[in-house]
Amino acid sequence: MTSATDPSTALTPFPDHTQLPESDGTFVKNWQEHPQSILLTDSITPVLKQLHPEGEYCIGQDLGIYWRLTEPPERGAEAPDWFYVGNVPPLLDGQARRSYVLWREFIAPLIALEFVSGDGSEERDKTPWKGKFWIYEQVIHPAFYGIYEVKKASLEMYELIGGQYQLLTVNERGHYPITRLGVELGILQGVYQNAELPWLRWWDLEGNLLLTGEERAEQESQRAEQESQRAEQERQRADRLTAQLRSLGVEPEA
C-alpha cells in the first residue's frame, strides 16, 4: 500500500523534474551571477555538511522552481540565482535535480536570492500571479528572500512573517543573521575570480568570515609557512647559543 503523503508515489498526471525544461533558453543577464553563486555555495558547504551529515539538502543555482503547471512549462517556474532547501535528498531516484518541483517536493526553500541585472523592478514586482516578489511571498514561500544589487553594493533581505515578507534591518556588523543556518549574510568588497567587486559573503554568528576552499587552503599554507619560519628561527637561535657556549669553553649537552 502506498502512502498518500509520499510525493514519489502520488498518482497524478503532473511531470517531475526530469520532464520539465531546465532553462528558458535565454542568456545569463548578469555575468557575475555564476561566480557569485559558486562563491556562496563553496563557502557555506562546510556549514551545511555539519547541519546535514547525511547530505540531506539541495542548493539551486539558477535552477527552476516549478510552482504550477502551464504551457509553456517555463511560465510556471521561477529560477532564483541561488537557493537552499534543507531536509531533502540530494538525488531523486538516483538523479541530480534538473529542477525543483514543488508539487513533488513540498518543502519550501529556506532562502532564495536574486541578483539584480536591471533596475530591480522585476525582483520587487508584487503583481499577483506574475510578479516575482508576489510569487515568492504567496506561493513558493522561502523563509528569507534577498535582492542583491551589485551596482549599488546593496542587499535587501525579507523574512516571511505571518504570510508576508517583512523587510529586515542589518545587525551591528551590517549583516543579516540567518539563525536557522547559524550564519550571517552581507557584502564584502574583495577580489574573487580575478574581479574586484562587492561580493555577497557568509559569516558565522560571531562575525567570522566563512572562507572558500581556496581561501582555506591559502590560510593553511600561510600557517604552515609561519610555523616553518618559527622553527627556523628557533634553530638559528639554538645554533647561536651553542656557538656562544663553545666560545666560552663549554660544550653543550647533546
Secondary structure, 3 states (H helix, E strand, C coil): CCCCCCCCCCCCCCCCCCCCCCCCCCCCCCCCHHHHHHHHHHHHHHHHHHHCCCCCEEEECCCCEECCCCCCHHHHEECCCEEEEECCCCCECCECCCCEEHHHHCCCCCEEEEECCCCCCCCCCCCCCCCHHHHHHHHHCCCEEEEEECCCCEEEEEEEECCEEEECCCCCCCCEEECCCCEEEEEEEEEECCEEEEEEEEEECCCCECCCHHHHHHHHHHHHHHHHHHHHHHHHHHHHHHHHHHHCCCCCCC
